[in-house]
């Protein structure tokens, strides 16, 4: 697959700021039909509120870009290093 400007993930250590900026951007891409939200541990509309309640240790969300790439995002309430990564397939 080629590089895509919509699902580009920074190639460096990520911060929580990176995570929240990408999640807000990708939520907009879902509204614009550039991404498909494939599911996760909370709704996409209010993921910030759900994460701030700390009901779970980790939160994961899955997206599929129109270019075909599948992305997993994840954040732990006890870590400052989030996950933004391409995966080969969605979990079953």
C-alpha positions in Angstrom: 0.0 0.0 0.0 1.2 3.5 -0.7 1.5 6.3 1.8 -1.7 8.1 2.4 -2.0 11.6 3.8 -5.2 10.8 5.7 -3.9 7.9 7.8 -0.3 9.0 8.2 1.0 8.1 11.7 4.1 10.0 12.9 7.3 7.9 12.9 8.5 8.9 16.4 7.6 8.3 20.0 4.0 9.5 20.4 2.5 11.6 23.1 -1.0 11.8 24.5 -1.4 15.1 22.5 -0.6 13.2 19.3 -3.2 10.6 20.3 -6.0 13.1 21.0 -5.2 15.2 17.9 -5.4 12.1 15.6 -8.5 10.8 17.2 -10.3 14.1 16.8 -9.0 14.3 13.2 -10.0 10.7 12.4 -13.5 11.3 13.9 -13.8 14.1 11.4 -12.6 11.8 8.6 -15.3 9.3 9.6 -17.9 12.1 9.2 -16.4 13.0 5.8 -16.4 9.3 4.7 -12.6 9.2 4.4 -12.4 6.6 7.2 -14.7 3.9 8.5 -15.0 3.5 12.2 -14.8 -0.3 12.8 -15.5 -0.2 16.6 -13.8 0.1 19.9 -14.1 0.3 23.6 -16.2 3.4 23.5 -18.3 5.4 21.1 -16.3 7.7 18.8 -18.5 10.6 19.4 -17.6 11.0 23.1 -14.4 9.0 23.6 -12.8 11.8 25.5 -15.4 11.8 28.2 -15.3 8.0 28.5 -11.5 7.9 28.7 -11.5 10.6 31.4 -13.9 8.6 33.5 -11.2 5.9 33.7 -13.7 3.0 33.8 -11.2 0.8 32.0 -7.4 0.5 32.1 -7.0 0.8 28.3 -9.2 1.9 25.4 -8.8 0.8 21.8 -10.5 2.0 18.6 -10.2 0.7 15.1 -10.5 2.5 11.8 -10.2 1.6 8.1 -8.9 4.3 5.7 -10.2 4.6 2.2 -6.7 3.6 1.1 -7.3 0.2 2.6 -5.1 0.5 5.7 -6.5 -0.6 9.1 -5.4 1.4 12.2 -5.6 0.5 15.8 -5.5 3.4 18.3 -5.0 2.8 22.0 -4.4 4.7 25.2 -3.9 3.5 28.8 -5.1 5.7 31.6 -1.7 5.0 33.4 0.7 5.6 30.5 1.8 8.6 28.6 2.7 6.6 25.5 -0.4 5.9 23.3 -0.7 3.4 20.5 -1.3 4.5 16.9 -0.4 1.6 14.5 -1.3 -0.1 11.3 -2.6 -3.7 11.7 -3.1 -6.4 9.1 -6.7 -7.3 10.2 -9.3 -6.4 12.7 -9.5 -8.5 15.9 -12.2 -11.2 16.0 
